[in-house]
Amino acid sequence: MSFRAPTGNTYNVNGVAAITPTYEFWTNWWQGLVLRGGGGFFIPYGHQSVDEVGARAALIANLAAGYYFTPHGATPFGDLVFYLSANLAQTIDGNGPSRNTVTLTPGVRTHLGKDWYLLAGVEVPVTSVKPFDFQILVGLMKVF
């Protein structure tokens, strides 16, 4: 379950408040192959989110496959995983025409050491209506 706070300006599609309940899974059942995915709902709420920004309720899902190339202790390239993620967002609210967006995100994740991980990817829409050309995604994660 995640909660999105309405920070940022509405002119660049920020300022949205939303709740996102999801079910997610991760499995590593054969050698270095790793599969992860999930599904859930994006549910915006509040006047600013729905009326000003135009956020819409959507079914969301993703499925990713990757492969571990290095062992965990080989820092700063430990647990080096290259992956491809397919992502779906399908509107379900009936507030206008139905829209779906499918994106593909090739990416990489590596263990930097001391439970710090670096994640990076490029999200590219593959549907005919493109909300963006591409997005560069980078994250630094600490495991507790």
Order of alpha helices (4+ residues) and beta strands (2+ residues): beta-beta-beta-beta-beta-beta-beta-beta-beta
